[in-house]
Amino acid sequence: MSRITLIMAIIFIIIPGACHDINNADIMTQADKQLSYLALGDSYTIGESVDENERWPVQLVEKLRIDSVNVADATIIAQTGWTTDELIAGIEEAAPADDYHLVSLMIGVNNQYRGRQANNFRDELSELISIAINRSSNGAGGVIVLSVPDWGLTPFAAGRDKEKITSEIDLFNSVICEECSKAGVEYFNITDISRKVSSEPSLIADDGLHPSGEMYRLWVGRIYPYVYDLLKQD
């Protein structure tokens, strides 16, 4: 074999292999791409009094995976008792990335419980919505905000002014709805589901206050069509 023939043979062997590797990298499919999810909130997001697999962000991820959406475990920044300002501080400390495909926000019940004013809540909620948008690779379209549940109908609220609690929850939720509309993010009302506890005690956890895994499942069902459509596009 001549020197020229040998060199041509080597080129023929090497180049096809190199091209094949490059093409594999370029044609990554949806199934290969793992999507990311950031959940921001308080006890309702962290799932106080239920098992980890019953938390609604965890249930959401599992449902997406069943439907062949390749999503990573949720990154959860939430703590029982947090108010809006405490969640802001918690996010600053955790310093999450700014490229999540989905960001959820659920906050406000502890502002209401501690007797804080709606105007103060509005200002801090607006800041949190902006933070959520900035953490989403899809901008405002990648953010969902859930309403505040009505704890006034739970066994924990026995002996309290339930009408006052319900009225204040409605006020806070009207603020959430308005701020979501201003920011162009999707708002989901799950408060009506939380008010079923009077006739469906299975929707309440053993502590008599927080939702059970079954109620969280109903919340996921409410938001799922929007989230599924959003992530299937990514």
Secondary structure, 3 states (H helix, E strand, C coil): CCHHHHHHHHHHHHHHHHHHHHHHHHCCCHHHCCECEEEEECHHHHCCCCCHHHCHHHHHHHHHHHCCCCECCCEEEECCCCCHHHHHHHHHHHCCCCCECEEEEECCHHHHHCCCCHHHHHHHHHHHHHHHHHCECCHHHHEEEECCCCHHHCHHHCCCCHHHHHHHHHHHHHHHHHHHHHHCCEEECCHHHHHHHHCCHHHECCCCCCECHHHHHHHHHHHHHHHHHHHHHC
